[in-house]
Amino acid sequence: MKIPKHFFEAVFRNTLQEHHMDIEIRCLHQRRSKEAFWPKQFWCRGLREIGDRWSEIQELNQMGYEIHFTVVPRLRIREGKKEHPLPEPLIVCCFWADLDVGEGKPYRTIEEALKQVSRVRPLPNIIVESGSGLHCYYLLKRPYKMDREKFELLLSSLAKLLRGDKGAARATRLMRVPNTLNWKLSRKGKLGRHRHMSSKGYSLDRLERYWIASQASKPSIGSKQDSTGQYLKFFESHLDRFSVHGHGAEATARCPFHSDKHPSFSVNLNNGLWLCRADSCDAKGNVQQFCERLRIRFPNEMGHEISGFGHQLGRKPSRPKLNERALYGLAGDFVRAIEPNSEADPVALLGQFLVAFGNCVGPRPHVEIEATKHRANLFCMVVGRSSKSRKGTSWAHVRRMFYRIDQVWVENQIVTGLSSGEGLIWAARDPDKPKKNAEKSPVDDGTVEIVDKRFLVLQSEFARVLKVQRREGNTLSAVLRSAWDAESLSILTKNSPVKATGAHISIIGHITQDELRRDLTATDEANGYANRFDFIFAERSKLLPFGGRVDEPTLAELANRLILARRFARSMDRVRFSKHARKVWRRSYPELSKEVPGMLGAITSRSEAQVLRLALVYALLDCSRVIRTVHLRAALAFWKYCEQSAAFIFGTSMGDPVADKIWKALQDSKNGLTRDEIRELFKHNLHKSRIDEALEALKKSYLITRHRKHTGGRAAERWTAV
């Protein structure tokens, strides 16, 4: 086991001698309960002193000691002092990152970790295989004097890019010495080898540009980049020792949530996300959570949309806007051809076109995630003002296009009149065995075989369906939920059991905003009925007194392309993701899976499955055997519009009449309300537990905050709107 001479020379060069500083070689044993296994420390200045003590270090390593060193040089105050302090400012020779490998770690194999390292620029100069992961070192051209806060911010940015250990992003961190045995994972010990990639160091400006500036300017999927430093004044007024770094993108300060000597609080000034890097604190959150913990009011002039919320806090959401990415392929070309010559909303055209095509191709093509098969059947709800939003006009254009390619499907498989779950099952039923000695009857007794089980249910007055399914004993809601999941539908009755297997059912509903808010019950939100629909807010796009007319050659060309897409889709079975689409899906999945509070969260909680089905339809329209990146991004853009539509339709409603009434009263009250005043809202006729439940829901949504004033006895309690 030779001394890693080239490693120490590349990292420190002549820094230790020129600045009269030391590095610590610390030997730690896995068993520290006995005096014999206390840590052993060696303070060295340069390779000569390391070489003089290497034989003793090597002997300790063979006995089971782990050998580590301090990467940031220390000051030598006096001989024999165990804890040598860090200089102010620091003398920095390199940056590093610790990548963990193994079960339950960010990387399963060394190869996977190396692949991620190769994607991040610039490349490391030295890579050490520590036995349980990788240590990457980025050398500097020359030693730099640097504040500790800035140095640790750069280390944290590098750890985030490489998915490394955030605990290693500290100036006091000890790293494993290469060419020494690692006893953590094996009794025999595993030798930590290192690869010397390049001795050419980087400038500090280049590393800042790669690790902080580029990372701060990278927008998330489906969102626009925020203006630089919009939270600067807010956080600067509430934090101590506030310092801005990274071209105004990030800042550090003393953490207000614990006794903080050194600034460990880091905040992104673009999106307001913050965290404390101190091990004893580990606090993190967004602007609302910051205000909640400090009991300060959220500034109205900063009504910025918080990630995971579909609406802006304290104000009605703006009208939804469609990203151009959603108008991809054949569906986008159809909308562009119709929109200039129609008063119909382009998103209503797009959504109903996707639903119609998804039903027309049948149940065979699907995307499989674990044991669940997601097929192309979609439920769509077009919401707009009665007779003014042109909902029926938009469907007429879609119907005309599909009538050109499949007249039989349009005439026989597009149905209306939803009234009961039994009626829907009967329409798609399996043939029943004829009874013995039964007389022939002109009435269908269930023995007739239903060949085509594709059904597109068109309900121009969907409010009637919502009212019907509220009747006691009506099974329509449960059957529709099973139909969306593509499960077998059945009626378990003694005399005439009916079953429908392989049914492919899609729904297009038209409804006004007032009807939807009035008739959609809390049960529909909670049981997963509402979140199976894609809500589309529609309004008249323009005024055309005499209407418009699309050229016949344009319609004929679109019809020919649609025929080819339908023929291709009906021949497909399982559709998989392409390599690049898998990466986009992996990045998008956490955002889609975020929990959103209130009524909006209940309605949009099935976003992952909705995006999968939309991406499948886009891929089939494109005659693609795999879901590519453009299909997934188009689906994400369309779903973003659906989320914005739901936020606009339902506003900031919690879906709970008690919580909504309390929040409205708190918004109207300048000084807030006490608990007695809140009970007075309900004339003291509502149980305390019901009020507590509503207050807790509003508090968890960061819409209200509680203030307590100690009075010598029971604390006085007052609630205010954020």
N, C-alpha and C positions, 0 to 999 in steps of 0.2 A: 504494500500500500504506500505509494510514493506521495510526496508532498505535491499538491496541485499548484506548482510554481507558475505555470502559464496563466492559470485562472486569476491568481492574486495580482500578478503583474498587469494583466489586462484591466482589471477592475480599479486598482488603486494607483498604479504607475508610481509616480514620485510624490503623491499627495501627502502621505503620512510624514515623510521627512521634511518637506517644504513647509508644512503648516504645524509641525510639532504635535502630531496627533497620534492616537492609538486605535487599534481595533481589538475587540475582545474575542478570544476563542473560549467558548463555554462548553463544558462537558457535562451532560445531564444523563443520569441513569434512569431507567424505567421504574426501578424500585427506589424510592427516596425515604423510606420509613426508618432506615438505620443510618447511623452517623457515617458508616463507610461509604454510603452512596450519596453523600452530599455533593452538590455541584462543585466542579473544579473550574477555576478561572485562570486564564493566561492573558495578560495584556502585552501586546506586541506592537512594535513600530518598525514595519518593513519586513521583507522576506527573510532577512538574516535572523531576526529574533524568532520568527515562526519556525525556521529551520532548526534553530538551537533547541526548541522545545518539542519538535515534531515526534521524536522517539517516545517521549512521555505521553503525548497526545495519542499516538498510535497504540500504545499499550492500553490506555484507558478505553479506547474504541474497541479493542479486542475483548475487554472485560464486560462489554455491554453498554458502555456510555455512548450517547448520541453526541456528535461533534457539530457545534454551530458557531457562527461568527456574526458580529455586528457589521452590517453593510455601510451604515453611516459612521464615519470616524468620530471618536470621542476625544475630549480634552483630558490631558493628564495633569491632575491637580497636585498630587503628591504620590510618592511610591507607596504601594500597598493598599491604596484606596480601592475598595471593591466596586463602588458605583461611580464611574467616571461620567460627568455630565455631558450633555450634548452642547455644542457651541451655539451661540446666537449671533448672527444667523448660522444655519447649517452649512457645512462644506459637503456638497453632493458630487459624487463621482459617477453614479449610475442610478437607474430605476429598475424595479423588479416586479414580478408577478408570480404568485404561487397558484398553480392549477392542480386541483385534486382529481384523482382518477380512482375509479372503483365503483362498487355497488352503492347506490344512493348518492353518488357524487355527480357533479355537473358533466363529467366525461366517464364513459365506461372503459375506454382503452386509451393507451398512449397515442395510438395512431389518430384517434378522433380528436384528441387534444392538440396534436401537432397540426392537423388540418385546420383547426380554428386559428392557431397561431399564424399560419401562413396567410390567412385572409386579412389579418389586421396589419396595417402599415404604420410605421416602418417595421421591418423584421428585427427580431432580437439578435444581439451579437453573440450571446452564449446561451445555450440551453442545457440545463442539468436535469438528468433523470434521477430523481431523489429516491426512487424505490416505491413511493406511494403517489407519485405525480410528476409534474414538471416545474422547474424554476427557470423563468426567462429573465435575462439581464439585458438592459439597453444601456450601452455605454455612452458617456458624454465626451465631446472633443477635448474638453478641459474641465477642471473642477469649477463648479458654480456656487456662489454664495446665494442662499435662498431662505426665505421665511419658512418656518415649519408648516404653517397652514397651507401655503401654496404647494409645497412639496407633497404633503399628504393628499391634497386635492388631485394632483397629477397621478399619484399612485392609485387613488380610488377610481379615477377615470379609466386608467389602464386595466384595473381589475374588472371593471364593468364591461369593457370591450371584450376581454378574454374570458369572461365568466369565471374569474379567479376568486380566491379567498379574500374577502374584504377585510378580514382581520389582519392580513399581511400588509395592508396599506398604512403602516405606521413607521415613523422614523426610528423607533426603538426596536423594530422587528429583528429577530435572530433568524438567519437562514442556514441551511445545512451546508457544511463544507463538502465540496466534491471529493470523490475518491475515498470516501469514508463509509463504513458499514451502517445501514439503517436497521435497527433492531425492533422497530415498531410492529412490523407485520410478520416477522419471522424470527424464530429463536436462533437460526443460523446466521441471520444478518444478510442484507442485500446491498451490494456495492452501488453507490450513487455515481454514475458516470456522467461526463459532461462533453458537449459538442461545442467546439470553438468555431463559430460561423464566420466572424469578421472582427478585426480589431479597430476598424474605422468607426469612430464615435459620431454621434449626432449632435446637432446644435439644439439648445434648449427651445428656441423659437419654433423649430420644426416639430419637436415632440408636442408642444402646446397646440400647434395648429392641427395635428393629427388627432390628439386624444381629447381635447376639450372643445375647441371651436367647431370642429366638424361634427362632433357628437351632439353639441347643443343645438346645431342648426338642422339636425335631422328630424323631419316631421314624422308623426305616426300615421298609419294607414287610414285613409279616409278623413284626415283632418288637415287644416291649413296651419302653417307656421305662425306662431304668435309674434307680435311685435317685440323687439328686443328690450328686455329689462322693464317690462310694464309693471312688475311688482317691486321695483327698486325702492321707491319712496316708502311704500308700505312697510317692508321688512326693515329698512334702515331706521324707521322711527320707533320700532319695537325691540331692536336687538342691540346688545352691547358689543363693542369692539368689532363693528361691522366692516368687512373688507371685500371689495369686488375683485373678481379674477376672471380669466378666460374671456377677454373682450366683452365684458359686461354680461356674460351669460350666467355666471355662477358667483356666489358670494359665501363667505364663511363668517361666523360670529360665535360668541359664547352662547351655549345652549341655555334657554330660559327655563328649562324643565328640571335641571339639576345644578348642583354647585360645580361650575365649570371654570377651571383656571386657564386652560388653554382652549382656544376656539375649536370646538368639535362639531358645531352646528353648520350644515351645508345646505344651501337652497338654490334651486334653479329659478332664476329671475324671469324666465320666459313663461313657464307653466305653473310656477308657485309650489312645486313639489319639494319637500324638505325632509331631512333626516339628521339624526345625531349619530356620530360615529363612535361615541364613547361606549365601551362595553357595559358600563353600569347603567346606561340610559336606554339606548336603542330605540328612541322615539322616532316616528316618521309619520308623514301624512300629507294632506293638501292644505290649501288656504283656509277652508272652512274648519278643518280639524285644529289648525293653529289658533284660530279665533276662539274656538270652543274651549280649548285647554287653558287659554289665557283669559277667558271671559271678557273678550272685547267684541265690539260690533263689527260685522263684515261691511266694509265700505261699499256704498251703493254704486259709486262711480267705477268700481271694479267688478261689475256683474259679469264675471268671466265664466264660461262654461267649464264645469269641473268634469274631469274624466270619469266616465261611468254614469253621469247624469245626462238625460236626454233633454234637459231644459236648463235655462239660466235661473239661478236662484233669485227668488223674490220678484220676478217679472214674467210676463206671459211670453212664451217662446215665439220666435219669428217664424214666418212661413217657410216651409221646407224648400230646399233648392236641390235639384238633381245634378250630380256630377256627370260630366260628359262621358266618363268611362262606362256608365251604365248603358249608353247607346252604342254598344258594340255589336258588330256582325249583322246578321239578317234582321234581328229585332230592331236594331237601331236604324237600319235602312228603311224598314217599314214605317217607323215613326217619322223619319225625315221626309218620306214621300207624302204622308198623309197630313202632317201638322200644318204646312203652309196653306192648305186648302180646306181646313176644318176649324171649327171653334172648340173642338174637343181638347182636353188637357193632354199634352204629350206623354205624361207619366201614366195616365189612365190607359192610353193606347198601349204603352209598353207593357204594363203589368198584366192587362187582360190578354195581350198577345202571348206572353210567356205562359200564362195559365192554360190558355187554349191549346198551345202546342204541347205542353206537358201532358195534357189529357189525351190528345190525339195520337201520341206515339205509344200509349199503352203502358202496362206495368213491367215490361221486360227490362228495359235499361234501368240501372240503379247504381248507387255508390254505397259501398259496404264499409261501415265503421264498426269494429268489433263484431258483434253478432247481429247488428241492426242494418237492415237494407233501407236506404233512403231512395224512394222512387221519385218520378217527375210530377206527381200530383201535388198541386198547390191550392191553397185557399186564399182568396183575395177579397178585400173589402174596399170598395171605392166610396169615399166619403166626400160629400159636397152638398151645396145648397140645392134644394128641390127646384127643378126646371131651369136652373141658372148655371149649373156646373157642367152640363152636357155629358152626364154619365152615360145615358142611353145612346147618344151620338157616338161616343168613343167605342162602345160595344158593337154598334152597327158596322163600323169600318172593319173591326176584327172579324166579325161574322161573315162579311162579304168576302174577305180574303180567304178564309177557310172553306167557304162554300165553293170556291173555285177549285180547290184541291181535293176535297172529300165531301161530296154532296150528301152521301148516305150518313156519314157521321154527324153532320150538322142537323139533318132532319130528324134523325132517330136518337142520337145520344146526347143532344143538348136538351135538358128537361128543366122543368120548373115546378113549383107547387110543393115545397117541403112542408110537411105538417107533422110527421111522426117518424120515429126511428124504424118502426115496423114497415112503413110504406117504402122507405129507402131500401131496406133489406129485401123486400118483396120484388122490387124492380131489378135487383141484381142476384136473385136467388139461384141456388143450385136446383136441378130437376129432382122432384120427389118421385119415389116409386109409386106407380098406380096401385090403388087398393083393389083387392080381389072382389070380383062380382059387382064392381062399381059401375053404375050406369054412365054412359057418355053424356056429357053436359057441354053446352056451348060456352059456358063460363070457364075461364082458366082456373083449374083446380091445383096448380102448382107443379104439374107433371111436364109442362112445356119447358124445354131447355133454353136458357138465355145464352146465346152464343157470344155476343159482344157485351162485355161488362164494363166498358168505358162509359162513364156518365159525367158530363159537365153540367152541374146544377147552376142555373142562372136565376137569381132572385132579384128582380128589379125593386122590390119593396122588402128589404131584409128585416125591417123593423117588425113585420108580421111574424117572421120566424122567431125572433127573440121573444116576442110575447107568447107565442104558442108553446115554446119549450119551457116556459115558466109554469105551465099547468101541472098540477099534481099527477104523477104517474107517467108523464111524457118522457120518452127515452131518446128524443132526437139529439140532445147534447152529447150523451154518452156514445151514441152510434156514430155521430160525426167525428168525434175524437178518435174512435177506433178506425174509421175510414181514412183519416189523415195518416194514421200509423200503418195503413195497409194491412190491418189484421183481418181475420175472418169475422164476419158479422153474423149474428145469430139471434133468434128469438126462442127462448127456452120455455115453451108452453107445452102442456100435456097433450092436447088434442091435435094441434097443427104446428109442430116445430119447423121453423124455416131457417136455412143457413145460406150465407153467400160467401164463397171463397174466391179469391182472385179479383175482387172488385177494385176498379181503378176510378176513384171518385175525386173530382175537383169541384171547387165552388167559386163563383163570382157573385158577390153581393153588392147591391147599391143601397145607400142609406144616407140620411142627413146627419149632420154633426149633433144636433139636439136630440134626435131619436136615439143615436148610439149612446150618448152620455146618459140618457134617461133609462133606456131599456137593458143596457149591459149590466148585469147584476154583479155583486161581489163574488157570488158563487162561480160565475163564468170566468172571472179573473183568477180565482184561486184554484179551480180544478183543471186548468190547462186548456180550456176551450178557446179563450180569446187569443192566447199566444200562438195558436196554430194558424192565425190569419196574418197576411201581409196588409197592413193598413196604408191606403194611398189617399192622401188629401188631394182633391181635384177641384178645379175651378175653370171657368171659361177662359180660354187662352187669348181670344181676340173677338172682334165683332165683324161678322160677314153677313150682311143683310140677305144676300142671295146665295149664301153658301159657297162652296168651291167644288172643283172637279179635278180629280187626279187623271193624268194621261193614261189611256189604255195600254200603251206599250210598257209604261212603268209598272202597272199592276200585273201585266202578263209576265214580265221578267221576275218580279218578286214571287209570283205564284209558281213559276218553274223552279226557282231556287228552293222554295218551301216544299215542293213535291220531293226534290232530291233529299232534303234534310229529313223529311218524314220517313222516306224509304230507308235511309241510312239508320235513323234512330230505331226503327222497329226491328232492325236486324241485330242491334247491339244487346249485350247482356251486362256484364259488370264493367263499369267505367272507373279507371284509376286516375290518380294524380300523376302529373309529370314530375320530374325531379325538382325543377325550379318552383313549380306550384306548391309542392310539399313544404318548401322553405317559407313561402308566403303564408301558407295556412298555419304553419307552426308559429310564425310571428303574430298573426292576427288572432289566433285562438284565445290567448289570455284576455285580450280586449273584449272579444265577443262573450267571454264567460264571466265578465265582471257582474257583480250583483248590484242592481239598481233598486233603490227603495221606492215605496209607494205604488200607486196604480200603474204608472209607466213601467216599473220593473216587472210587474206581474204580466203585462201585455207583451213585453219584448224579451221575455226570459228564455225563449226557444230560438235564440238568434243563431247558434251554431248549426242546428239542423236546417233552418231556413236558408242560410247561405249555401250549405251543401247542395240543397235541391235546386236553388237558383243557378249555381255554377254548373250543375249537371245539365240543365235546360240550355244554358248558353253554349256548352260544349256540343250538345247534340245538334243545335241549330248551325253550328260551325262544321258539322260532319267530322268531328274529331273523336278519336278513340280514347283520348285521355283528356282530363281537365287541365288546361294550360293556365299560365299566369294571367293572361288577358281575360279568361273566363272567370277566374276567381275574383279578380279585381272588379270586373263588371258586376258580379253578384254582390260584392261588398258595397259598391257604390249604390246599387239599387236598394239594398237592405238599409243603408244609411238614410236614404230618403224615407223608407218606411218607419224607421225609428223617429226621425224628425216629424213625420206626419202624426205618429202616435203622441209625441210630446205636444204638438200644436193642437191636436184634437182634444186631448184630455188635460192639457195644461199642467199645472202643478198639483193636481188632485191626488190625494193619497188613496182614493178608492174607499175610504172609510168616512161616512157622513159625520161622525163625531169628531174625528181628527180634522176634517176639512172645516168644520164650524169653529173649532178652537183656533185653528191657524188664521182663519179670516178675522176673527175677533182680535187676536194678538197683533195682526198687521194694522188693524184700524186703531189700536191703542198705542199712544206714544210712550207711556210709562210701563206697559205690560199689564199683566193680570195676576192677582193672587189666586190660590187654589179655591178660595171661597167665591171669588168673582167668576171663576171658570164654572163652578158648580151652578152658579146663578144663571149662566147661559142656558142651562137645561132645566131651570125652575126647581132644582134640587130633586129631580125625579130620576136621575141616572146614577147607577151604582158607582161607588168610588173605584172599584177595580176596572170598570169600563173606561173611566176617565184616565186612570193611570196607564192603561194599555195604549190609549190614543196619544198621551203625552210622550210615552217612551218611543212610540213609532216616529213621531215628529222629531224627537231629539236625535234618534239614530240617523235620521235623514238630514241632520244638520240644518233644520229649518227653524228650530227654536232653541233657546238656551235657558238654563235655570240659574237664578241668583238666590243665595241664602244669606240672611243677615242674622247674626247672633244677638239675641235680646236678653240673655241671662237665663231664659227658660228654653222653651221649644223654639227652634230657629224659624224666622219668618221666611217664607218662600214666595218668589215672584218669577213669573215666566215672561220672556220677551221674544219677539220674532227676530231672527238674525237678519 
